[in-house]
Amino acid sequence: MDEKSIFLYWLTFSIIGVILTVYDKIAAKSYRRRVRESVLMFFALLGGALPMYITMKTIRHKTLHKKFMIGLPLIMLLQASVIIFLIKKY
């Protein structure tokens, strides 16, 4: 994969993750069907952890959930480690 493909992959899952996070906040306020936490974490793992974390802090959504406030930074560290590994490898 070249840099452009990697960036488009990251951007895609980041946008989807942010949309799901905002939708879940709106659904929580209006008592609509919510997004499962496992789905949110899945999109974080796929690459959306940083923008989702920023969004959650900004809109004050799930900020009391340790799963997200600790889990997302851990996922970011994991993703940064993988990126550093790949850069040093090539």
PAZADO-78270 format. One record per residue (C-alpha): x, y, z. Coordinates in steps of 0.02 Angstrom, whole numbers, padded with zeros to 5 digits, always signed. Layout:
XYZ ...
//
This chain:
+00000+00000+00000 +00061+00173-00040 +00042+00326+00072 -00112+00389-00021 -00204+00224+00002 -00159+00218+00186 -00218+00396+00211 -00383+00362+00120 -00409+00205+00226 -00378+00304+00387 -00487+00449+00329 -00631+00333+00284 -00636+00244+00451 -00607+00406+00544 -00757+00489+00462 -00867+00337+00490 -00812+00327+00672 -00850+00511+00702 -01020+00497+00617 -01065+00346+00724 -01008+00436+00882 -01111+00591+00844 -01261+00485+00793 -01249+00387+00956 -01248+00550+01056 -01403+00612+00963 -01489+00443+00983 -01452+00442+01169 -01534+00612+01191 -01688+00568+01089 -01710+00389+01153 -01680+00312+00982 -01588+00153+00940 -01406+00169+00994 -01245+00114+00914 -01172-00036+01004 -01013-00003+01101 -00931-00149+01012 -00965-00064+00845 -00886+00098+00906 -00733+00004+00969 -00722-00093+00806 -00711+00068+00705 -00585+00136+00829 -00478-00020+00800 -00493-00001+00612 -00413+00171+00623 -00538+00294+00693 -00477+00299+00874 -00399+00473+00874 -00542+00567+00789 -00671+00470+00891 -00581+00512+01053 -00573+00697+01007 -00757+00694+00957 -00810+00608+01118 -00716+00735+01222 -00785+00880+01120 -00968+00828+01125 -00952+00752+01300 -01009+00580+01247 -00956+00423+01340 -00826+00522+01438 -00873+00430+01598 -00849+00259+01515 -00676+00192+01558 -00689+00075+01409 -00678+00226+01295 -00575+00350+01393 -00439+00221+01426 -00471+00102+01282 -00460+00230+01141 -00292+00301+01197 -00226+00123+01213 -00286+00086+01037 -00199+00246+00978 -00037+00188+01059 -00053+00019+00975 -00086+00100+00806 +00060+00220+00828 +00173+00073+00872 +00120-00020+00715 +00150+00134+00608 +00322+00161+00683 +00364-00023+00658 +00311-00016+00476 +00408+00144+00444 +00567+00073+00520 +00544-00091+00427 +00535-00007+00258 
//
